[in-house]
Amino acid sequence: MGGYDGYGTFIIQSKTDLAAFLKKNDPNEFICESFIPFQEELACSFARNQNGQFISFPLVQTVQKDNKCDSVFGPVKHSNFALMSQKISKVLTQIDYVGLITFEFFNANQKLLVNEVAPRVHNSAHYSLDALSIDQFLAHLKSGLGLNYASPTQFMKYFAMTNLIYLPESKLVNQKFISGKLHWYGKTESRPGRKMGHINYLANNSDILKQALQERKKLYEK
C-alpha cells in the first residue's frame, strides 16, 4: 500500500527526520524524490477505447486532507493543460491503453507537473456521475467494449464534490438540508480515514464548493 493515500509516504526535512525514518524502515524498500513546492493540486481523467478514440474529462482542483482527497471543484483552467492533454493522448496511443485513466498534477509556479497516475476510475472524477453527459464508469465500460463515445459535456457551469470520510450511516438520518446528490457506498464499517460516500453538487456560480463544505460540516455535528 506504499504511496497510496499517503500510506508509506514520509517527508524528510532534517537529519533528525532521516534518522527516525531509518530506525523504523528498510531504505531499500523506498524511493527518494525531491520535495516539490506547489500552489495547488489538479486532476483530470481521460478515456481511450479499443478503436483509438480519446476523450478528456474537465480539469479539476482537488484538496487533500490527511493525504486523502477531501473535495473537488471544477472546471478549472491551466495554461499548459492543452499541451499536457496532447502528450497524454500520444503516450496512451503508443502503449495502446484501453480504459479510463486519471492523472494528478501539481500546479507549481504555473508549471503542470504529473504527480500520480491511476490507471482506473478515480475518486477525483466521482463528480462525473451527476455533472457530465457521460460518467467515468460508463466511459471505462465503453472503452473496454470498443464502443464509441462523445466528449463529456457539462450540465451546469460548475460542479463540486465532497467526500464523506469516517461518517457512520446513522449521521444520514437528518439529511434534508443536503441540496446535492448523495452517493452512499454501503460499507458496513466506518473507521478513521475510510471513504464512506460522497456528495455531488451542480451550479451556475463558483460558490458551490463553499456551500458543499458547509452542508457536509452539518452532517458531522452532534
C-alpha positions as CSV (number, residue, x, y, z in Angstrom):
1,M,0.0,0.0,0.0
2,G,3.0,2.3,-0.1
3,G,2.5,5.7,-1.6
4,Y,-1.3,5.4,-1.8
5,D,-3.5,7.9,0.0
6,G,-0.4,8.9,1.9
7,Y,0.4,5.4,3.2
8,G,4.1,4.6,3.1
9,T,5.0,8.2,2.3
10,F,7.4,10.2,4.5
11,I,8.6,13.8,4.3
12,I,12.2,14.1,5.5
13,Q,13.3,17.7,6.2
14,S,16.2,17.2,8.5
15,K,18.9,14.8,9.7
16,T,16.7,14.0,12.7
17,D,13.8,13.1,10.4
18,L,16.2,10.8,8.4
19,A,17.5,9.1,11.5
20,A,14.0,8.4,12.8
21,F,13.0,7.1,9.4
22,L,16.0,4.7,9.1
23,K,15.4,3.4,12.6
24,K,11.9,2.1,11.7
25,N,12.2,1.3,7.9
26,D,14.3,-0.5,5.4
27,P,15.5,2.2,2.9
28,N,15.8,-0.5,0.2
29,E,12.0,-0.6,0.1
30,F,11.6,3.1,-0.7
31,I,12.4,5.5,-3.4
32,C,13.6,9.1,-2.7
33,E,12.1,12.0,-4.5
34,S,12.9,15.7,-4.2
35,F,10.3,17.8,-2.4
36,I,8.3,20.0,-4.8
37,P,6.6,23.1,-3.5
38,F,3.3,23.8,-5.3
39,Q,0.4,26.1,-5.2
40,E,-2.5,23.7,-5.7
41,E,-3.3,20.1,-6.8
42,L,-5.2,19.4,-10.0
43,A,-6.5,16.2,-11.6
44,C,-8.0,15.1,-14.9
45,S,-9.4,11.8,-16.2
46,F,-9.1,10.5,-19.7
47,A,-10.5,7.6,-21.6
48,R,-9.4,5.7,-24.7
49,N,-11.3,2.9,-26.4
50,Q,-10.2,-0.1,-28.5
51,N,-10.9,2.0,-31.6
52,G,-8.3,4.6,-30.5
53,Q,-10.9,7.2,-29.7
54,F,-9.6,9.5,-26.9
55,I,-11.7,11.8,-24.7
56,S,-10.8,14.2,-21.9
57,F,-12.8,15.0,-18.8
58,P,-12.7,18.5,-17.3
59,L,-9.6,19.6,-15.3
60,V,-10.5,19.9,-11.6
61,Q,-8.9,21.3,-8.5
62,T,-8.6,18.8,-5.6
63,V,-8.0,19.4,-2.0
64,Q,-6.2,16.8,0.2
65,K,-6.6,16.4,3.9
66,D,-4.6,13.8,5.8
67,N,-3.2,12.6,2.4
68,K,-6.7,11.8,1.1
69,C,-9.0,13.6,-1.3
70,D,-11.3,15.8,0.7
71,S,-13.1,17.8,-2.0
72,V,-13.1,18.6,-5.8
73,F,-14.1,21.7,-7.7
74,G,-14.3,22.3,-11.4
75,P,-13.8,23.0,-14.1
76,V,-10.6,25.0,-13.7
77,K,-8.2,26.2,-16.3
78,H,-4.4,26.0,-16.7
79,S,-2.3,27.5,-19.5
80,N,-0.4,24.2,-20.0
81,F,-3.3,21.8,-19.9
82,A,-3.9,21.6,-23.6
83,L,-0.3,20.7,-24.3
84,M,-0.4,18.2,-21.4
85,S,-3.5,16.6,-22.8
86,Q,-1.8,16.2,-26.2
87,K,1.2,14.5,-24.6
88,I,-1.1,12.1,-22.6
89,S,-3.0,11.2,-25.7
90,K,0.2,10.4,-27.5
91,V,1.5,8.2,-24.7
92,L,-1.8,6.3,-24.4
93,T,-1.7,5.7,-28.1
94,Q,1.9,4.4,-28.0
95,I,1.1,1.9,-25.3
96,D,-2.4,1.1,-26.8
97,Y,-4.0,1.9,-23.5
98,V,-7.7,1.0,-23.2
99,G,-9.9,2.2,-20.4
100,L,-10.2,5.2,-18.0
101,I,-7.0,6.7,-16.6
102,T,-6.5,9.6,-14.2
103,F,-3.6,11.9,-13.9
104,E,-3.0,14.1,-10.8
105,F,-0.9,17.2,-11.2
106,F,1.0,19.8,-9.1
107,N,0.5,23.4,-10.2
108,A,4.0,24.6,-9.4
109,N,4.8,28.2,-10.4
110,Q,2.4,27.8,-13.4
111,K,4.1,24.5,-14.4
112,L,1.9,21.5,-14.7
113,L,3.8,18.5,-13.2
114,V,2.5,15.0,-13.1
115,N,2.4,13.7,-9.5
116,E,0.4,10.5,-9.8
117,V,-1.1,8.2,-12.5
118,A,-4.0,5.9,-11.7
119,P,-5.0,3.5,-14.5
120,R,-8.6,3.2,-13.3
121,V,-11.7,5.1,-12.3
122,H,-10.7,7.6,-9.7
123,N,-12.2,9.4,-6.7
124,S,-11.4,12.8,-8.2
125,A,-13.8,12.0,-11.0
126,H,-16.8,10.9,-9.0
127,Y,-18.4,14.2,-9.7
128,S,-19.0,12.9,-13.3
129,L,-21.8,10.7,-12.0
130,D,-24.1,13.8,-12.0
131,A,-22.2,16.6,-13.7
132,L,-21.4,15.3,-17.1
133,S,-23.2,13.7,-20.1
134,I,-21.0,10.6,-19.6
135,D,-19.6,9.5,-16.3
136,Q,-16.2,7.9,-15.7
137,F,-17.7,4.4,-15.1
138,L,-19.6,4.3,-18.3
139,A,-16.6,5.6,-20.2
140,H,-14.5,2.9,-18.7
141,L,-17.0,0.2,-19.7
142,K,-17.5,1.6,-23.2
143,S,-13.7,1.7,-23.7
144,G,-13.3,-2.0,-22.9
145,L,-16.2,-2.9,-25.1
146,G,-14.9,-0.9,-28.1
147,L,-18.0,1.4,-28.1
148,N,-17.6,5.0,-29.2
149,Y,-18.5,7.9,-27.1
150,A,-18.8,11.7,-27.4
151,S,-16.6,14.0,-25.4
152,P,-18.2,14.8,-22.0
153,T,-20.4,17.9,-21.8
154,Q,-21.4,19.7,-18.5
155,F,-24.9,20.0,-17.4
156,M,-24.2,23.2,-15.5
157,K,-21.3,25.7,-15.4
158,Y,-19.6,24.5,-12.2
159,F,-19.6,21.4,-10.1
160,A,-18.2,20.3,-6.8
161,M,-17.8,17.1,-4.8
162,T,-17.2,16.5,-1.1
163,N,-16.0,13.1,0.3
164,L,-17.7,11.7,3.4
165,I,-14.8,10.2,5.4
166,Y,-15.3,8.4,8.7
167,L,-19.0,9.1,8.8
168,P,-21.3,6.5,10.3
169,E,-24.6,5.8,8.4
170,S,-26.5,6.9,11.5
171,K,-25.5,10.5,10.7
172,L,-27.5,10.4,7.5
173,V,-30.9,10.3,9.3
174,N,-31.1,14.1,9.2
175,Q,-30.1,15.0,5.7
176,K,-33.0,17.2,4.5
177,F,-30.6,20.2,4.3
178,I,-28.4,18.5,1.7
179,S,-29.0,20.1,-1.6
180,G,-26.5,17.9,-3.5
181,K,-26.8,14.3,-4.7
182,L,-25.7,11.8,-2.1
183,H,-23.8,8.7,-3.1
184,W,-23.5,6.3,-0.2
185,Y,-21.2,3.3,-0.6
186,G,-23.0,0.9,1.8
187,K,-19.8,0.0,3.7
188,T,-20.6,-1.8,6.9
189,E,-17.8,-0.3,9.0
190,S,-16.9,3.3,9.4
191,R,-13.3,3.9,10.6
192,P,-10.8,6.8,10.6
193,G,-9.7,7.6,7.1
194,R,-12.2,5.4,5.3
195,K,-14.3,7.0,2.5
196,M,-18.0,6.2,3.1
197,G,-19.6,8.1,0.3
198,H,-19.6,11.5,-1.4
199,I,-22.0,14.3,-2.4
200,N,-22.1,15.9,-5.8
201,Y,-23.2,19.5,-6.5
202,L,-24.0,21.4,-9.7
203,A,-24.5,25.2,-10.0
204,N,-24.0,28.2,-12.3
205,N,-22.0,30.0,-9.7
206,S,-18.5,29.3,-8.4
207,D,-19.6,29.5,-4.8
208,I,-20.9,26.0,-5.0
209,L,-17.9,24.4,-3.2
210,K,-18.3,26.7,-0.2
211,Q,-22.0,25.6,0.0
212,A,-21.0,21.9,-0.3
213,L,-18.4,22.2,2.5
214,Q,-20.9,24.0,4.8
215,E,-23.6,21.3,4.3
216,R,-21.1,18.5,4.9
217,K,-20.0,20.2,8.1
218,K,-23.6,19.9,9.4
219,L,-23.5,16.1,8.9
220,Y,-20.6,15.8,11.3
221,E,-22.2,17.9,14.0
222,K,-23.6,16.1,17.0
